[in-house]
Every structure is written in structure tokens, then in C-alpha cells.
Amino acid sequence: MTDTGAMVTLVLAEDVELETVSQQQMMLEAVDRAIVDKEVKEQIKPILEAMLRAQPQTVVRSSYAQTTMQISMPRRRYEKMGSPRVGERVTIEIRKAGA
């Protein structure tokens, strides 16, 4: 939070913590999304699982770009919101116009 007297700027960054995923799991999920026919999936999955089990497994740390927002507003408007401080929750709704 930056307060210049007349204007207040809030910088918000999402706190993202991701779990590690095996390459095998990522491939099986990709097959699930790509093949819509349930019968074909049931035939391919056991074969793919057997092939992948025989391969050395690589653990992948999935990446996710952190989103950061900066909001500047007149000090008066900030005070009308209750002057939220660092650590307090601020809810911001972002929607496509007309939605």
C-alpha cells in the first residue's frame, strides 16, 4: 500500500502454492481431456499406464504465472471503504462488461 496524501495505491498479488506432479500423471490427464470416447479411453489407458510405468518418472513442478494488480484511487474513496490495511481482505470483482 502506498499513500501519497491525495491518492492511495493498493498492490495485490495472489498467493499461489502448487503441488508437484509426475510426468506420468500429466500425460494421463492429457489423454483424458483429448479422448472423449469412453470405450476408447478404457482401451488406451491401461496400455499407456503400463508403458509409462516402465519409464523413469520425472517430477514436474507445475508453473503458474502470479497475477499482480495495482489499484489507485482518491484518498477519500479509500477512506469510504473503511481504510483497509495490509493483511486485511479486500474483495474485487472483475468481469467482462455485459456479463
C-alpha positions as CSV (number, residue, x, y, z in Angstrom):
1,M,0.0,0.0,0.0
2,T,1.3,3.4,-0.9
3,D,-0.3,6.6,0.4
4,T,0.8,9.9,-1.3
5,G,-1.7,12.0,0.6
6,A,-4.2,12.6,-2.2
7,M,-4.0,9.2,-3.8
8,V,-3.8,5.7,-2.3
9,T,-2.4,2.8,-4.3
10,L,-3.0,-0.8,-3.4
11,V,-0.9,-3.6,-4.9
12,L,-2.5,-7.0,-4.7
13,A,-0.6,-10.3,-5.6
14,E,-2.2,-13.7,-5.4
15,D,-0.6,-16.2,-3.1
16,V,-0.2,-19.4,-5.2
17,E,1.3,-22.6,-4.0
18,L,1.3,-25.6,-6.4
19,E,2.0,-29.3,-5.7
20,T,4.4,-31.3,-7.7
21,V,3.0,-33.5,-10.4
22,S,4.6,-36.5,-12.1
23,Q,5.1,-36.5,-15.8
24,Q,3.0,-39.8,-16.0
25,Q,0.1,-38.1,-14.2
26,M,0.2,-35.1,-16.6
27,M,0.2,-37.4,-19.7
28,L,-2.7,-39.5,-18.4
29,E,-4.7,-36.3,-17.7
30,A,-3.9,-35.0,-21.2
31,V,-5.3,-38.3,-22.7
32,D,-8.4,-38.0,-20.5
33,R,-9.0,-34.5,-21.9
34,A,-8.2,-35.4,-25.5
35,I,-10.2,-38.6,-25.9
36,V,-13.9,-38.2,-25.4
37,D,-15.0,-41.7,-26.3
38,K,-15.2,-43.6,-23.0
39,E,-14.7,-47.0,-24.7
40,V,-11.5,-45.9,-26.5
41,K,-10.2,-44.4,-23.2
42,E,-10.7,-47.7,-21.4
43,Q,-8.7,-49.5,-24.0
44,I,-5.8,-47.0,-24.3
45,K,-5.4,-46.1,-20.6
46,P,-4.1,-49.5,-19.3
47,I,-1.6,-49.7,-22.2
48,L,-0.4,-46.1,-21.7
49,E,-0.1,-46.7,-17.9
50,A,2.0,-49.8,-18.5
51,M,4.3,-48.0,-20.9
52,L,4.7,-45.1,-18.6
53,R,5.3,-47.3,-15.5
54,A,8.4,-48.8,-17.3
55,Q,9.9,-45.3,-17.9
56,P,11.8,-43.3,-15.3
57,Q,9.5,-40.8,-13.6
58,T,10.2,-37.1,-13.7
59,V,8.5,-35.0,-11.1
60,V,7.4,-31.6,-12.6
61,R,6.8,-28.5,-10.6
62,S,3.9,-27.0,-12.5
63,S,4.3,-23.3,-13.2
64,Y,1.7,-20.7,-12.7
65,A,2.2,-17.0,-13.5
66,Q,1.5,-15.0,-10.4
67,T,-1.1,-12.3,-11.0
68,T,-0.5,-8.8,-9.6
69,M,-2.9,-5.9,-9.7
70,Q,-2.4,-2.3,-8.9
71,I,-5.3,-0.1,-8.0
72,S,-5.0,3.7,-7.4
73,M,-7.9,5.7,-6.0
74,P,-8.5,9.1,-4.4
75,R,-7.8,9.0,-0.7
76,R,-11.5,9.9,0.1
77,R,-12.8,6.8,-1.7
78,Y,-10.2,4.7,0.1
79,E,-11.5,6.1,3.4
80,K,-15.1,5.3,2.4
81,M,-14.1,1.6,2.0
82,G,-13.0,1.6,5.6
83,S,-9.3,2.2,5.0
84,P,-8.2,-1.5,4.7
85,R,-4.7,-2.1,5.9
86,V,-2.0,-4.6,4.9
87,G,-3.2,-8.1,5.8
88,E,-6.9,-7.2,5.7
89,R,-9.1,-8.7,3.0
90,V,-10.3,-6.6,0.0
91,T,-12.8,-8.2,-2.4
92,I,-12.6,-7.0,-6.0
93,E,-14.9,-8.4,-8.7
94,I,-13.6,-8.5,-12.3
95,R,-16.0,-9.3,-15.0
96,K,-16.3,-8.9,-18.7
97,A,-18.6,-6.0,-19.5
98,G,-22.2,-7.2,-20.0
99,A,-21.7,-10.4,-18.1
